[in-house]
Amino acid sequence: MPENNQDPPRFHIPVNITHEHILKAIKKIDAEGFPEKNASRKYNLLFENKNYPPKIVLSQANKFANGDLIDVSEFSGGKQFANKYLKERGFEIRLKDDPNIDFEYESHSWKIISDTIALKRMDRSSFKHRGTEVPVDIRYFFSIDSMNVGERKDITLFPRHSRFQSSSGRNDE
C-alpha cells in the first residue's frame, strides 16, 4: 500500500483499441486458439455464433493496436470494464449459461447484481448531501474512470416503487 494510503494506480485498457483491432484478434484466436486456463468465467463475447473470452480478445487486440499483449492478470471483465469496453465498440457480451456462476458482487453499501443493475443501501444523508460516493472497485459499472472531471451520465434510480432520473459523474481526479 502506498504511503499516502491511496489505492495503487490501476491498469486501464488502451483507448486506441478499435473495432477493427478486435476483429483481427478474433480472427487470430480462430486460427490459433487460446490457453484453456484463460477461458472466461462469467461472460463471453459472442461473434458470428462463436464464443470468445473477452479478456483474451482485448489482450490480442492490444497487440494489433500497440504491439504488445496485455497481461490478462492486469485487468478483469468487471473491475476494469472489459465487457463494457467491448460493448461500446459494437460487440455482444453474454453471461454464460452456467448455474454455478455467482454474479453478485458487493462493495460497501453497493451490490452489483447484473451487468445493468446495481443496488445501493441508502439513508437520508444521501439525499441531504445530494449525492453518494461510489467505491473505486465498482466505478467500472458507471464508467466513472473513463469520464472526464465534471462530466455527467444519466442514470435511473428506483427507490422502493418510484422512479427518479439522476446522474453519475466524476468530481475530482
LOVEXNU-137259 format. One record per atom (N, C-alpha, C): x, y, z; residue in three letters; residue number from 1. Coordinates in Angstrom, 2 decimals, always signed. Atoms other than C-alpha are relative to their C-alpha. Layout:
       px       py       pz  code  pos
        X        Y        Z   ala  NUM
...
//
This chain:
       px       py       pz  code  pos
    +0.85    -1.18    +0.00   met    1
    +0.00    +0.00    +0.00   met    1
    +0.89    +1.24    +0.00   met    1
    -0.79    -1.21    +0.02   pro    2
    +1.45    +3.42    -0.89   pro    2
    -0.09    +0.75    +1.33   pro    2
    -0.04    -0.72    -1.27   glu    3
    +2.41    +5.72    +1.99   glu    3
    -1.18    +0.94    +0.19   glu    3
    +1.11    -0.93    -0.15   asn    4
    -0.46    +8.13    +1.26   asn    4
    -1.34    -0.71    +0.16   asn    4
    +1.20    +0.82    -0.23   asn    5
    -2.97    +5.27    +1.83   asn    5
    -0.99    +0.04    -1.16   asn    5
    +0.87    +0.06    +1.17   gln    6
    -4.40    +5.62    -1.69   gln    6
    +0.22    -1.32    -0.71   gln    6
    -0.15    +1.21    +0.79   asp    7
    -5.04    +2.68    -3.96   asp    7
    +1.12    +0.19    -1.01   asp    7
    -1.02    -0.12    +1.04   pro    8
    -2.16    +1.92    -6.34   pro    8
    -0.66    +0.30    -1.33   pro    8
    +0.58    -0.28    +1.31   pro    9
    -2.66    +3.08    -9.93   pro    9
    -0.55    -1.28    -0.62   pro    9
    +0.65    +1.15    +0.62   arg   10
    -4.98    +0.77   -11.85   arg   10
    +0.29    +0.02    -1.49   arg   10
    -0.19    +0.14    +1.43   phe   11
    -4.41    -0.55   -15.35   phe   11
    -1.26    +0.44    -0.72   phe   11
    +1.14    -0.40    +0.83   his   12
    -6.65    +1.00   -17.98   his   12
    +0.20    -0.57    -1.39   his   12
    -0.05    +0.53    +1.35   ile   13
    -7.48    -0.62   -21.29   ile   13
    +0.29    +1.15    -0.96   ile   13
    -0.33    -1.10    +0.92   pro   14
    -5.86    +1.50   -24.04   pro   14
    -1.19    +0.40    -0.87   pro   14
    +1.17    -0.50    +0.72   val   15
    -8.50    +3.69   -25.68   val   15
    +0.17    -0.09    -1.52   val   15
    -0.20    +0.06    +1.45   asn   16
    -6.92    +3.30   -29.12   asn   16
    -0.29    -1.37    -0.60   asn   16
    +0.41    +1.30    +0.55   ile   17
    -8.07    -0.33   -29.46   ile   17
    -1.35    +0.20    -0.67   ile   17
    +1.21    -0.26    +0.79   thr   18
   -10.68    -0.15   -32.22   thr   18
    -0.76    -1.28    -0.31   thr   18
    +0.83    +1.12    +0.46   his   19
   -13.42    -2.38   -33.58   his   19
    +0.82    -0.89    -0.94   his   19
    -0.82    +0.77    +0.96   glu   20
   -11.02    -3.42   -36.37   glu   20
    +1.09    -0.81    +0.70   glu   20
    -1.02    +0.75    -0.75   his   21
    -8.28    -4.41   -33.89   his   21
    -0.64    -1.22    +0.67   his   21
    +0.70    +1.10    -0.66   ile   22
   -10.84    -6.55   -32.06   ile   22
    -0.35    -1.09    -1.01   ile   22
    +0.28    +0.99    +1.05   leu   23
   -11.91    -8.23   -35.31   leu   23
    +1.25    -0.79    -0.37   leu   23
    -1.26    +0.69    +0.29   lys   24
    -8.25    -9.04   -36.07   lys   24
    +0.34    -0.99    +1.12   lys   24
    -0.27    +0.89    -1.14   ala   25
    -7.89   -10.51   -32.57   ala   25
    -0.87    -1.25    -0.06   ala   25
    +0.92    +1.14    +0.12   ile   26
   -10.95   -12.72   -33.08   ile   26
    +0.49    -0.95    -1.09   ile   26
    -0.50    +0.83    +1.11   lys   27
    -9.53   -13.95   -36.39   lys   27
    +1.25    -0.78    +0.44   lys   27
    -1.21    +0.67    -0.50   lys   28
    -6.21   -14.75   -34.71   lys   28
    -0.36    -1.12    +0.98   lys   28
    +0.44    +1.03    -0.94   ile   29
    -7.97   -16.64   -31.91   ile   29
    -0.63    -1.17    -0.74   ile   29
    +0.57    +1.07    +0.82   asp   30
    -9.94   -18.60   -34.52   asp   30
    +1.10    -0.86    -0.61   asp   30
    -1.08    +0.73    +0.67   ala   31
    -6.69   -19.57   -36.24   ala   31
    +0.91    -0.73    +0.99   ala   31
    -1.01    +0.55    -0.91   glu   32
    -4.50   -20.23   -33.18   glu   32
    -0.55    -0.52    +1.32   glu   32
    +0.55    +0.39    -1.29   gly   33
    -6.85   -20.78   -30.22   gly   33
    +0.56    +0.86    +1.12   gly   33
    -0.51    -0.70    -1.18   phe   34
    -6.01   -19.66   -26.69   phe   34
    +0.16    -1.02    +1.12   phe   34
    -0.18    +0.94    -1.12   pro   35
    -4.81   -21.35   -23.46   pro   35
    -1.30    -0.19    +0.77   pro   35
    +1.24    +0.30    -0.72   glu   36
    -7.71   -23.08   -21.71   glu   36
    -0.05    +0.68    +1.36   glu   36
    -0.03    -0.66    -1.30   lys   37
    -6.57   -21.53   -18.42   lys   37
    -0.52    +1.44    -0.09   lys   37
    +0.48    -1.37    +0.19   asn   38
    -7.62   -18.17   -19.91   asn   38
    -1.46    +0.06    -0.45   asn   38
    +1.43    -0.02    +0.34   ala   39
   -11.23   -19.20   -20.61   ala   39
    -0.71    +0.92    +0.98   ala   39
    +0.72    -0.92    -0.86   ser   40
   -13.67   -16.66   -19.25   ser   40
    -0.85    -0.77    +1.00   ser   40
    +0.78    +0.66    -1.05   arg   41
   -15.57   -17.45   -16.06   arg   41
    -1.47    +0.38    -0.05   arg   41
    +1.39    -0.45    -0.09   lys   42
   -18.74   -15.37   -16.35   lys   42
    -0.60    +0.45    -1.33   lys   42
    +0.50    -0.59    +1.23   tyr   43
   -19.01   -13.80   -19.80   tyr   43
    +0.73    -0.52    -1.21   tyr   43
    -0.61    +0.26    +1.30   asn   44
   -18.35   -14.50   -23.44   asn   44
    -0.30    +1.16    -0.92   asn   44
    +0.28    -0.88    +1.12   leu   45
   -18.01   -12.20   -26.38   leu   45
    -0.59    -0.92    -1.07   leu   45
    +0.64    +0.81    +1.04   leu   46
   -20.42   -13.61   -28.97   leu   46
    +0.17    +0.70    -1.34   leu   46
    -0.21    -0.55    +1.33   phe   47
   -19.40   -13.07   -32.58   phe   47
    -0.19    -1.11    -1.02   phe   47
    +0.33    +0.97    +1.04   glu   48
   -20.82   -14.93   -35.57   glu   48
    -0.25    -1.39    +0.60   glu   48
    +0.43    +1.22    -0.69   asn   49
   -22.32   -17.57   -33.24   asn   49
    +1.13    -0.77    +0.67   asn   49
    -1.11    +0.62    -0.72   lys   50
   -18.97   -18.30   -31.58   lys   50
    +0.27    +0.82    +1.27   lys   50
    -0.33    -0.64    -1.27   asn   51
   -17.93   -17.55   -28.00   asn   51
    +1.50    +0.20    +0.13   asn   51
    -1.41    -0.35    -0.21   tyr   52
   -14.65   -15.84   -27.13   tyr   52
    +0.15    +0.59    +1.39   tyr   52
    -0.24    -0.62    -1.30   pro   53
   -13.13   -14.88   -23.77   pro   53
    +0.36    +1.49    -0.17   pro   53
    -0.22    -1.44    +0.22   pro   54
   -13.34   -11.06   -23.58   pro   54
    +1.41    +0.48    +0.32   pro   54
    -1.34    -0.47    -0.38   lys   55
   -10.01   -10.58   -21.78   lys   55
    +1.06    -0.42    -1.02   lys   55
    -0.97    +0.47    +1.00   ile   56
    -8.10   -12.69   -24.33   ile   56
    -0.16    +0.80    -1.29   ile   56
    +0.24    -0.80    +1.21   val   57
    -9.74   -10.81   -27.19   val   57
    +0.65    +1.37    +0.16   val   57
    -0.61    -1.32    -0.20   leu   58
    -8.67    -7.47   -25.70   leu   58
    +1.52    -0.07    +0.06   leu   58
    -1.45    +0.17    -0.05   ser   59
    -5.17    -8.75   -24.97   ser   59
    +0.57    -0.09    -1.41   ser   59
    -0.45    +0.14    +1.38   gln   60
    -4.77    -9.83   -28.60   gln   60
    -0.22    +1.29    -0.80   gln   60
    +0.29    -1.24    +0.73   ala   61
    -6.42    -6.64   -29.91   ala   61
    +1.04    +1.07    +0.32   ala   61
    -1.04    -0.97    -0.36   asn   62
    -3.87    -4.58   -27.99   asn   62
    +1.29    -0.25    -0.76   asn   62
    -1.19    +0.31    +0.79   lys   63
    -1.10    -6.39   -29.84   lys   63
    -0.09    +0.64    -1.38   lys   63
    +0.19    -0.64    +1.30   phe   64
    -2.58    -5.15   -33.12   phe   64
    +0.03    +1.53    +0.11   phe   64
    +0.06    -1.46    -0.17   ala   65
    -3.12    -1.64   -31.74   ala   65
    +1.32    +0.59    +0.48   ala   65
    -1.15    -0.59    -0.68   asn   66
    +0.04    -1.16   -29.67   asn   66
    +1.26    -0.85    +0.01   asn   66
    -1.20    +0.81    +0.14   gly   67
    +2.43    -4.01   -30.41   gly   67
    +0.26    -1.00    +1.10   gly   67
    -0.22    +0.91    -1.12   asp   68
    +2.15    -5.89   -27.10   asp   68
    -1.31    -0.61    +0.47   asp   68
    +1.15    +0.60    -0.66   leu   69
    -0.23    -8.33   -25.46   leu   69
    -0.20    +0.68    +1.35   leu   69
    +0.28    -0.46    -1.36   ile   70
    -1.96    -7.05   -22.33   ile   70
    -0.01    -1.25    +0.88   ile   70
    +0.02    +1.10    -0.96   asp   71
    -1.32    -9.33   -19.36   asp   71
    -1.42    -0.09    +0.57   asp   71
    +1.39    +0.13    -0.43   val   72
    -4.81   -10.67   -18.59   val   72
    -0.17    +0.06    +1.51   val   72
    +0.10    -0.14    -1.46   ser   73
    -4.00   -10.65   -14.87   ser   73
    -0.03    +1.46    +0.44   ser   73
    -0.02    -1.43    -0.31   glu   74
    -3.74    -6.84   -15.04   glu   74
    -1.37    +0.65    +0.01   glu   74
    +1.34    -0.58    +0.05   phe   75
    -7.45    -6.30   -15.60   phe   75
    -1.03    -1.11    +0.05   phe   75
    +1.05    +1.01    -0.04   ser   76
   -10.77    -8.06   -15.27   ser   76
    -1.18    +0.46    -0.85   ser   76
    +1.22    -0.34    +0.73   gly   77
   -14.03    -8.18   -17.14   gly   77
    -0.86    +0.95    +0.79   gly   77
    +0.80    -0.86    -0.85   gly   78
   -15.58    -6.45   -14.17   gly   78
    +0.73    +1.27    +0.39   gly   78
    -0.63    -1.18    -0.59   lys   79
   -13.21    -4.13   -12.38   lys   79
    +0.57    +0.96    -1.03   lys   79
    -0.57    -0.91    +1.00   gln   80
   -11.56    -2.74   -15.48   gln   80
    -0.89    +0.10    -1.23   gln   80
    +1.07    -0.17    +0.99   phe   81
   -14.78    -2.82   -17.54   phe   81
    +0.32    -0.51    -1.40   phe   81
    -0.29    +0.57    +1.31   ala   82
   -13.51    -5.07   -20.35   ala   82
    -1.28    -0.28    -0.78   ala   82
    +1.26    +0.30    +0.70   asn   83
   -17.05    -6.18   -21.15   asn   83
    -0.65    +1.27    -0.52   asn   83
    +0.59    -1.27    +0.41   lys   84
   -18.32    -2.61   -21.27   lys   84
    +0.80    +0.61    -1.16   lys   84
    -0.87    -0.51    +1.06   tyr   85
   -15.35    -1.60   -23.42   tyr   85
    -0.34    -0.66    -1.34   tyr   85
    +0.34    +0.73    +1.22   leu   86
   -16.21    -4.30   -25.94   leu   86
    -1.40    +0.36    -0.50   leu   86
    +1.36    -0.41    +0.39   lys   87
   -19.92    -3.40   -25.90   lys   87
    +0.01    +1.36    -0.67   lys   87
    -0.08    -1.36    +0.56   glu   88
   -19.05    +0.24   -26.59   glu   88
    +0.57    +0.00    -1.41   glu   88
    -0.56    +0.12    +1.34   arg   89
   -17.25    -0.95   -29.72   arg   89
    -0.82    -0.92    -0.89   arg   89
    +0.96    +0.69    +0.85   gly   90
   -20.27    -2.81   -31.02   gly   90
    -0.05    -1.51    +0.13   gly   90
    -0.01    +1.45    -0.15   phe   91
   -19.70    -6.33   -29.72   phe   91
    -1.02    -0.43    +1.05   phe   91
    +0.99    +0.54    -0.91   glu   92
   -22.20    -8.53   -27.92   glu   92
    +0.69    -0.81    +1.09   glu   92
    -0.52    +0.72    -1.15   ile   93
   -21.33    -9.74   -24.43   ile   93
    -1.16    -0.72    +0.64   ile   93
    +1.07    +0.80    -0.61   arg   94
   -23.36   -12.55   -22.88   arg   94
    +0.49    -0.69    +1.26   arg   94
    -0.27    +0.76    -1.21   leu   95
   -23.47   -14.02   -19.42   leu   95
    -0.04    -1.48    -0.37   leu   95
    -0.02    +1.43    +0.30   lys   96
   -22.51   -17.67   -19.63   lys   96
    -1.22    -0.68    +0.60   lys   96
    +1.15    +0.76    -0.46   asp   97
   -25.36   -20.10   -19.26   asp   97
    +0.51    -1.10    +0.93   asp   97
    -0.58    +0.92    -0.97   asp   98
   -23.91   -21.71   -16.15   asp   98
    -0.63    +0.25    +1.36   asp   98
    +0.67    -0.21    -1.28   pro   99
   -25.94   -22.20   -12.96   pro   99
    +0.96    +0.18    +1.17   pro   99
    -0.96    -0.16    -1.09   asn  100
   -22.75   -22.15   -10.88   asn  100
    +0.61    +1.39    +0.07   asn  100
    -0.55    -1.35    +0.00   ile  101
   -21.94   -18.54   -11.76   ile  101
    -0.72    +0.84    +1.05   ile  101
    +0.55    -0.93    -0.98   asp  102
   -22.43   -16.15    -8.87   asp  102
    +0.38    +1.40    -0.44   asp  102
    -0.32    -1.30    +0.56   phe  103
   -22.67   -12.74   -10.48   phe  103
    +0.14    +1.07    +1.06   phe  103
    +0.07    -1.10    -0.95   glu  104
   -23.37   -10.66    -7.41   glu  104
    +1.37    +0.33    +0.58   glu  104
    -1.24    -0.51    -0.56   tyr  105
   -20.53    -8.51    -6.13   tyr  105
    -0.37    +1.13    +0.94   tyr  105
    +0.33    -1.04    -0.96   glu  106
   -20.69    -6.34    -3.02   glu  106
    +1.23    +0.81    +0.37   glu  106
    -1.04    -0.91    -0.45   ser  107
   -18.64    -3.33    -2.02   ser  107
    -0.66    +1.10    +0.81   ser  107
    +0.59    -0.98    -0.92   his  108
   -19.51    -1.17    +0.97   his  108
    -1.52    -0.16    -0.01   his  108
    +1.46    +0.10    -0.01   ser  109
   -23.24    -0.40    +0.65   ser  109
    -0.57    -0.27    -1.39   ser  109
    +0.41    +0.27    +1.38   trp  110
   -23.37    -1.33    -3.05   trp  110
    +0.00    -1.49    -0.28   trp  110
    +0.00    +1.38    +0.47   lys  111
   -24.28    -4.64    -4.69   lys  111
    -0.28    +0.02    -1.50   lys  111
    +0.19    +0.14    +1.44   ile  112
   -23.82    -5.30    -8.41   ile  112
    -0.66    -1.35    -0.20   ile  112
    +0.71    +1.27    +0.16   ile  113
   -26.40    -7.93    -9.36   ile  113
    -0.10    -0.46    -1.45   ile  113
    -0.05    +0.39    +1.41   ser  114
   -26.11    -7.91   -13.16   ser  114
    +0.85    +1.04    -0.72   ser  114
    -0.80    -0.99    +0.72   asp  115
   -24.31    -6.04   -15.91   asp  115
    -0.76    +1.30    -0.24   asp  115
    +0.76    -1.24    +0.15   thr  116
   -27.09    -3.40   -15.84   thr  116
    -0.66    +0.48    +1.28   thr  116
    +0.69    -0.38    -1.24   ile  117
   -28.32    -3.29   -12.22   ile  117
    +0.96    -0.01    +1.18   ile  117
    -0.73    -0.13    -1.25   ala  118
   -26.60    -2.03    -9.08   ala  118
    -0.98    +0.41    +1.08   ala  118
    +0.84    -0.37    -1.13   leu  119
   -28.31    -1.86    -5.71   leu  119
    +0.84    +0.78    +1.00   leu  119
    -0.70    -0.83    -0.98   lys  120
   -27.39    +0.74    -3.08   lys  120
    -0.88    +0.12    +1.23   lys  120
    +0.69    -0.25    -1.26   arg  121
   -28.43    +0.72    +0.58   arg  121
    +0.21    +1.47    +0.34   arg  121
    -0.11    -1.44    -0.20   met  122
   -29.19    +4.37    +1.25   met  122
    -0.70    +0.43    +1.28   met  122
    +0.69    -0.64    -1.11   asp  123
   -30.12    +6.55    +4.17   asp  123
    -0.22    +1.46    -0.37   asp  123
    +0.35    -1.40    +0.30   arg  124
   -31.24   +10.16    +4.40   arg  124
    +1.19    +0.87    -0.36   arg  124
    -1.17    -0.84    +0.26   ser  125
   -27.68   +11.50    +4.24   ser  125
    +0.27    +0.14    -1.50   ser  125
    -0.21    -0.08    +1.45   ser  126
   -27.51   +10.68    +0.51   ser  126
    -0.86    +1.10    -0.62   ser  126
    +0.91    -1.02    +0.51   phe  127
   -30.48   +12.96    -0.09   phe  127
    +0.34    +1.37    +0.58   phe  127
    -0.36    -1.26    -0.66   lys  128
   -29.42   +15.62    +2.42   lys  128
    +1.22    +0.63    -0.67   lys  128
    -1.25    -0.50    +0.60   his  129
   -25.97   +15.92    +0.83   his  129
    -0.01    -0.08    -1.52   his  129
    +0.22    +0.06    +1.45   arg  130
   -27.33   +15.37    -2.69   arg  130
    +1.05    -0.83    -0.72   arg  130
    -0.94    +0.87    +0.68   gly  131
   -25.01   +12.51    -3.52   gly  131
    +0.50    -1.12    +0.88   gly  131
    -0.64    +1.10    -0.71   thr  132
   -23.12    +9.41    -2.54   thr  132
    +1.28    -0.36    -0.75   thr  132
    -1.25    +0.42    +0.62   glu  133
   -19.66    +8.07    -3.21   glu  133
    -0.16    -1.39    -0.60   glu  133
    -0.05    +1.33    +0.61   val  134
   -19.05    +5.10    -5.49   val  134
    +1.39    -0.55    +0.27   val  134
    -1.32    +0.57    -0.29   pro  135
   -16.25    +2.81    -4.26   pro  135
    +0.81    -0.22    -1.28   pro  135
    -0.90    +0.14    +1.14   val  136
   -13.23    +2.61    -6.56   val  136
    -0.20    -1.34    -0.70   val  136
    +0.06    +1.32    +0.62   asp  137
   -13.70    -1.12    -7.12   asp  137
    -1.28    -0.28    -0.78   asp  137
    +1.19    +0.18    +0.85   ile  138
   -17.16    -0.67    -8.72   ile  138
    -0.24    +1.19    -0.91   ile  138
    +0.17    -1.14    +0.91   arg  139
   -16.63    +2.57   -10.63   arg  139
    -0.16    -0.44    -1.46   arg  139
    +0.13    +0.51    +1.36   tyr  140
   -16.36    +0.47   -13.79   tyr  140
    -1.47    -0.10    -0.41   tyr  140
    +1.41    +0.21    +0.31   phe  141
   -20.10    -0.18   -13.55   phe  141
    -0.64    +1.26    -0.57   phe  141
    +0.54    -1.27    +0.44   phe  142
   -20.87    +3.50   -14.05   phe  142
    +0.91    +0.69    -1.02   phe  142
    -1.00    -0.55    +0.93   ser  143
   -17.87    +4.09   -16.38   ser  143
    +0.63    +1.28    +0.54   ser  143
    -0.53    -1.23    -0.61   ile  144
   -16.62    +6.73   -13.94   ile  144
    +1.46    +0.21    -0.36   ile  144
    -1.43    -0.17    +0.28   asp  145
   -12.93    +6.05   -14.56   asp  145
    +0.28    +0.46    -1.42   asp  145
    -0.20    -0.43    +1.38   ser  146
   -13.39    +6.71   -18.28   ser  146
    -0.62    +1.37    -0.27   ser  146
    +0.64    -1.31    +0.16   met  147
   -15.22   +10.01   -17.67   met  147
    +1.00    +1.12    +0.29   met  147
    -0.79    -1.18    -0.31   asn  148
   -13.67   +13.46   -17.64   asn  148
    -0.55    +0.65    +1.26   asn  148
    +0.45    -0.72    -1.19   val  149
   -13.82   +15.54   -14.47   val  149
    -1.12    +0.95    -0.39   val  149
    +1.15    -0.85    +0.28   gly  150
   -17.19   +17.29   -14.39   gly  150
    -1.02    -0.60    -0.96   gly  150
    +0.93    +0.64    +0.94   glu  151
   -18.76   +15.00   -17.00   glu  151
    -1.08    -0.75    +0.78   glu  151
    +1.12    +0.67    -0.64   arg  152
   -22.18   +13.53   -16.10   arg  152
    -0.62    -1.00    -0.98   arg  152
    +0.76    +0.98    +0.79   lys  153
   -24.11   +10.47   -17.35   lys  153
    -1.32    -0.25    +0.70   lys  153
    +1.32    +0.24    -0.56   asp  154
   -27.82    +9.93   -16.86   asp  154
    -0.12    -1.43    +0.51   asp  154
    +0.34    +1.31    -0.57   ile  155
   -28.91    +7.07   -14.62   ile  155
    -1.43    +0.09    +0.53   ile  155
    +1.35    +0.04    -0.57   thr  156
   -32.30    +5.99   -13.27   thr  156
    +0.06    -0.71    +1.34   thr  156
    +0.08    +0.57    -1.34   leu  157
   -32.91    +5.34    -9.58   leu  157
    -1.42    -0.49    +0.23   leu  157
    +1.31    +0.58    -0.31   phe  158
   -35.75    +3.14    -8.36   phe  158
    -0.12    -0.25    +1.50   phe  158
    +0.19    +0.23    -1.43   pro  159
   -36.21    +3.73    -4.63   pro  159
    -1.43    -0.50    +0.26   pro  159
    +1.29    +0.67    -0.26   arg  160
   -38.99    +1.43    -3.46   arg  160
    -0.75    -0.18    -1.31   arg  160
    +0.77    +0.18    +1.23   his  161
   -41.65    +1.69    -6.19   his  161
    -0.06    +1.29    -0.81   his  161
    -0.05    -1.27    +0.73   ser  162
   -40.72    +5.13    -7.51   ser  162
    +1.11    -0.04    -1.03   ser  162
    -1.03    -0.10    +1.03   arg  163
   -38.54    +6.22   -10.40   arg  163
    +0.49    +1.43    -0.04   arg  163
    -0.60    -1.32    +0.03   phe  164
   -36.12    +9.17   -10.40   phe  164
    +1.15    +0.03    -1.00   phe  164
    -1.15    -0.21    +0.89   gln  165
   -33.78   +10.45   -13.07   gln  165
    +1.09    +0.67    +0.82   gln  165
    -1.15    -0.56    -0.70   ser  166
   -30.32   +11.24   -11.75   ser  166
    +1.19    -0.05    -0.94   ser  166
    -1.20    +0.11    +0.83   ser  167
   -26.75   +11.25   -12.97   ser  167
    +1.16    -0.50    +0.85   ser  167
    -1.25    +0.37    -0.65   ser  168
   -23.37    +9.80   -12.15   ser  168
    +1.07    +0.87    -0.64   ser  168
    -1.04    -0.86    +0.56   gly  169
   -20.20   +11.73   -12.64   gly  169
    +1.29    -0.12    +0.77   gly  169
    -1.32    -0.04    -0.61   arg  170
   -16.62   +12.35   -11.79   arg  170
    +0.25    +1.43    +0.45   arg  170
    -0.18    -1.34    -0.55   asn  171
   -15.96   +15.27    -9.47   asn  171
    +1.45    +0.40    +0.18   asn  171
    -1.41    -0.34    -0.22   asp  172
   -12.21   +15.04    -8.91   asp  172
    +0.88    -1.07    -0.61   asp  172
    -0.97    +0.95    +0.58   glu  173
    -9.09   +13.26   -10.13   glu  173
    +0.20    -1.18    +0.86   glu  173
//
